[in-house]
Amino acid sequence: MARILVTGAAGYIGSVMVPQLLAVGHSVLALDNCMYRQVPLLDCCNHPNFDFVRGDCRDRALIGQCLKKVDAVFPLACLTGAPLCKQDPVGATTIIRDAVRDILQMRSRDQRVIYPTTNSGYGIGEKGKLCTEDTPLRPVSLYGTLKVQIERELLDAGNVITLRLATVFGASPRMRTDLLVNDFVLRAVRDQYIVLFEADFRRNYLHVRDTGEAFIFCLENFERMKDEPYNVGLSEANVSKRELCEEIARQVTDFYFTEYELGKDLDKRDYVVSNAKIEAAGFKARRTLAEGIAELIKAYRLLPSFPYGNV
């Protein structure tokens, strides 16, 4: 049992991960400024091992007080995604990089850190080659650049694991509809069609619940895994946008998609990722794209409207 500080705990990943941590016996100190006015952790308040602090991860005094109470830190607080970071570059830099630097400076040497990087750091991959943890990082956005920079500093500091997460999908109490799978399923359900740009661009995907389980696995196996980066994704889901739409069409029968060959996608990421390293360590993502699509279809029946993006 560990005492864990989770920053950004009320976000898309955190609001799924915190109940998972509590369920396996860990104690959670959750911190979030609730910038989207979300309250997804209300159901955790009855748990004796849960506590919540409303605040900003850039508040050094507050973080210092929180660090006195925990054994490990999961710094999830982030302005996530290229569009949001482009819209607020100062906020992106101070939250993604500077706030994590503060944690590194203030933590004790024996406090463990598990940090979510992103495999978007690979940018544009080489055709026919899998991106492994040894592949050069070539981010194509401020978001990717900041994540790559702070990952390097974390690993240099030691007593750290970094997880290069694939593009996450699935339903969450703090829902996001702007993530690619979630967005495509929403368009299929709501509009019944999508026009694809650069339909053969590939990416790896990961269910949000597998994300939480990856963190728990790393915490339980920290000593033998520490001071290394790990790709984390569903190995069966290195798919193109066209293949993703074909999967959605198997469940949304009136969904039509086509390609505009002259169109350009502002998101230039195109890569195929190997998750062999973390799988060899003993963790394997298990929730399929098909299962996630079925889950999202039900989720979109529940949501009264769709203002659930980051921008």
WOKA-V327518 format. One record per helix or strand of 3 or more residues. SS is the DSSP state (alpha for helix, beta for strand). FROM is the first residue (numbers start at 1). LEN is the number of residues. If there is no record, write none. Layout:
BEGIN
((SS;FROM;LEN) (SS;FROM;LEN))
END
This chain:
BEGIN
((beta;3;5) (alpha;14;10) (beta;27;6) (alpha;42;3) (beta;50;5) (alpha;60;8) (beta;72;4) (alpha;82;6) (alpha;89;18) (beta;112;5) (alpha;119;4) (alpha;142;16) (beta;160;6) (beta;167;3) (alpha;180;11) (beta;193;4) (beta;202;6) (alpha;208;13) (alpha;222;4) (beta;228;5) (alpha;235;3) (beta;238;3) (alpha;241;9) (beta;256;4) (alpha;276;6) (alpha;289;14))
END
